[in-house]
């Protein structure tokens, strides 16, 4: 069993990493006005889908999503359902490894080769090697160290705002719903999926639906801040040209109150720490799923193999344009993982409750 506070903080840490990943860029690509509408629709989507997902899990105490699918659907149909999830987690691991390497290259290590920066993924492996308990405890440390600083940095950026850049406030056509980039941004709302694999270690996952919903509601201002900070500083016409607009916005902050020369340096370091925690979560989950539905190898050695595969695939991506293509290419897997699969788990849970009620 694990401490519930560590689960809540891991949930928050994972979302911090995803929100500041490339979410603002995708929102700017999908709409030029009424950005808050696109953001809040995404947050509402996560609340609804997560509630369905956790409601389904609540019907199967002490069981992971793999065990639930095997019991309800049998081994072969469960593999059909779960392998796309596993591939999505692997694709996410590859993407976040490549993106944080790109961040480090731009911000403070311009002459360091990408293959060397990608070695940060092995920090995630170190935590995953020691099990999910170590990963959760690491997330507590990262949260305590970095979240207060990030909050202070985001608050400090307000002095550079030009409120006129927020206009037009309304987007009555909701045209972002027809833009592919908007659906690419939904990776930022996938942070609840890992709960299905730690269910046996934290029996209150399903019972804590209200807590997790409140956490998403509490994180919604962070989604808004990730988009509106660069928007209010630079304006839509300028911010759409930036590769990492929020990083650029951090460079405009007055640092006279801080011991750091550049807020971007600390901000990027914090983002890397959050993403390393998420990498550890992903490595552990992929290894557990592979061991359960493909081949029963040791979780530790599977973690090593998965990390090496992710490192190799990340090193094959030549540049940023190709990375953006990968973000677009895994949209189908993402849609399945964060919409279809949670609904399937919800349906399986509802059928289980009906069977129990009927005796």
N, C-alpha and C positions, 0 to 999 in steps of 0.2 A: 504494500500500500504506500501511497505517496501523500504528502501534505497538500491540502486543497489550496493553500495560499500559493504554493509553487506552481500549481496548475493554472491558477488565475493569472499569475505574473508571466508564465510562459505564453499564455493566450495573448496577453498585452504585448509582450516582446515580439512575438511572431507578427502581430499586426503592425507594430512600429516598423519592422523591417519591410513588410509588404507595402505599407502606405508610402514610405519614402523611397521605394524601389524605382519604378518609372511611372507610377500612377499619375502624377501631375502632367507629364508629357502627353499621355494618352487622352486625358481630359481636354487639354488644350487643342489636340488634334481633332477631337470629336465635336467641339462646339466653340464658338467665339463669344457667346453671351449666355447669361443665366447659368453659369457653371454650377451654382449651388443645387439646381434642380437635378442635374446629372449625378451629382455626388450623393444627394439624399435618397434618390431612387436606388442607387447601389447599396447604400446602408440598409434601406428598408428590405431590399432583396435578401441581404445576408441574414437579417433578423428572421424573416419568414422561413427561409430554407434551413437555417440552423435550428429553429424551433422544431420543424418537421423531422430533421435528422436526430436531434436529441430525444424527441418523443418516441421515435422508432427504437433508439438504443435502450430506452427505459423499460422496454418489454423483455429485454434479454440481460438481466444482471450478470456481471462478471464475464461478459463475452465481448470479444472484439468484433469489428465488422466482418472479418474473415470467418470467424466462428459462426456468426449469425447467418451469413450467406450459405455456408456449408450445411448448417442444420436445416435451414428453410428450403434451400434450392438444390442441394446435392453438390458434389465436388466439381462436376464439369460446368454446370451453369454458373456456379459461383466463380469459377476461373474466368469465364467470359465477362462477368460483371466487374471483377476485381483487377484483371490485368491492365485495362485502360487506366484505372486509378493509379496503379503502380507506375505505369509509363508516364503519367502526368507528373507524379512526384519526382521521377527521374529527370524529366524535362525541366521542371522547376529548379531542381538542384543544379543542373547544367547552366541554366540562365542566370541564376543569382550569382553563381561563381564567376561567370563571364562579366556580368554587370559590375560587381564590386571591384573586379580587377580593372575595369575601364575607369571607374571612379578614382581609384588610387593613382592610375596613370595620369589622369587629368589634373588632380588636385596636388599631389605632392611627390610622386615617383615617376616623372615623365620619361626617364631614361631606363627604367627597369623593364626587362622583357616580360611579356604577359605570362609566359610559362612559369616564371618565378613567382609572380603575384598570385597565380592560381594555386600555389602551394598552401594558401590560407585555408583551403578546403580541408586540409589534414587536421586543422584545429577542431573542426566539426567532427571529424573521424575520431579524434582522441576522446571527445565527450561521449559519442555514440558507442564506442568500444566498451565503455564502462557501464552502459545501460541507461535506460530512460530516467532512472532516479538521479544520476549524475547530470544528465541534460537539464532536468527540471531545476536542480539546485544551482546549476550554472546560470540559468535564466534569471534566478533571483538576484544573484550577484550583479549581473549585467544591468538588470532593472534598477537596482539601488544606485549603481555607479553612474549610469548614463541618462536615465529618464529625467531626473531633475535638471541636468544641464541642458538637455534638448528643450525642455519646457521653457527654461530661462532664455535660451537663444531665440526660440520662436516668438516669445513675448517681446524681446528687445527689437525685433524687426519692425514693430508697429510704428516706430518713429520715422520710418522711411515711406510710409504709405501715402498714396495719393488716391483718395476715395473715388475720384472721378474715373479711375481705371476699372472700377467694378461695373460700370454701365456699358451697355444696357443690362439691367438686372434680370429681366424676364426673357424667357425663350418660349413664346406661346406655341411655336410649331413643334417643339420637342424633336427637332431634326437630328439630334445626337443619337436618337434611338435607331436611326437608319445608317449610322456611321460605324464601319467595322472597328475603328480604333476604340470606340466606347466599350465594345464587348471584350477587346483585348485588355482593357483596364480592370476587368472583373477578377483578375488574379489577386487583386488587393483584398477581395472579399472571400478568399478561400482559406483563411487562417483557422476556421473552425473544424476543418476536416480531420486534423490530427487527433481530435478528441475521441473519434471512433476506435482508435488503436490503443489508447491508454485507459479505456473504459474499465478493464479488469483491475487496473492498479488504483483507480480512483472511482469508487462506486457511486459517488455523488455527482458524477458528470451529468447523467441524465436528470437527476433530481435538482440540479443547480441550473436548470434552464433559465430561470428568471435572472440569476446572477450573470450568466453569459450574455443574455439579451441586454441587461443594464450596462455591461462592459462595452458592447458594440455601440450602444447609444452614447456612452461616455467617450468613446473613441471618435464619434462622428465629427466633433470639432477639429480633431486632428486631420481627418480627411479634408475638411474645409480649409484648414490652415496650409496644408501641403500645396493646395492649388491657389488660394487667395494671397498668400504671402508674395510669391513672385508676380502674380497678376497685379496686385495693388502697387508693387514697386515699379514694375516695368511697363505694364499694359499688354494687352493681347497681341498687338502687332509685333512687339519686340520679343515677348516671352516665347512665342511659337518658334523662334529661330534658335533657341538654346537647346543644347543636348540634355543638360541637367539644370532646369531653371531654378529649382529650389537651392541648389548648391551656389548658383550665381547670386541669388538673393541673399544668401548668408554672407557673401563677401561685402555687402553694403552695410553691415551692422557695425555700429560704433563699439570698438573693443576696449575703451578706456577703463571699463569696470572689471575686465577679465585679465587673467594671467596669460592668456593665449594671444599670439600675434594675429591669428586669423581664425574666425569662427568656423570657416569652411573646413579647416583642418580637423577641429574637434568634432564638427558635425559629421564629416565623412568617417572618422574613426568610430563614432557611435553607430552609424548605419552599418558599418562592417561588423561590429560586435553583434548587433541584432541579427544580421543575416547569417553570421556564423552559428548562432544559436539555432536559427531555423534550419540551417544545413545539417546540424547534428540531429534535429528532430526528423528531418527527411531521410537521412541515412539510416537511422534506427527503424523507421517505419518501413522503408523499402526492404530492408533486410528481413524484418519480421514477416512481411507479406510474401516475399520470395520463398522464405523457409516454409511457410504454411501452405502455399498453393502451387509451388513449382518443384522445389527440391529441398529436402530437409538437411541443410548444412548448418554449421555453427553460425550463430548470429554475429559473432565477432569477426570471423573470417569473411562472411558475406558483407559486412560493413566495409572491410578493406577492399574487396572486389568492387563493390558499388562505388566507392570513392575513387578508385583508380579509373573506372569506366567514365565517371563524371568528369574527372580531371582530363582524361584523354579527349572526350567529346568537346569539352570547353576549349581546349587548346586548338581544336580544329577550326573554330570560328575565327575567321581572319580579321574582322573589324566590326565597328558599331552598326553599320547598315545591315550586315548579315545577322547580327544579334536581334535587331528589330524585326527582321524577317522571321526569325525563330519565334519571337513573341507572337507574331501573327499566325504562324503555322500551327501552333499548339492550341489555337482558340477552340477547335473542335473537342480536343481532350479536356480542355478547361470547362467548356459548357457541360459536357457529360459529367465531369467530376463534381462540379459545384451546384448543379441543378438536377440532373436526371438521377444520379446515384443517391443523393440524400432523400429524394422523393421515393425511390425504390425502398430504401431502408425504412422510411416512414410507413409505407404500405405494408411491408413485411411485419413491422411492429404492430400495426393495426390488426392484421390478420391473427397474429399471436394473441393479442388481448381478447379478440373475439373467441378464439378457441378456448382460452382459459375461462372466460365468462360462461361459455356454454357447457363447461365441465368436461 
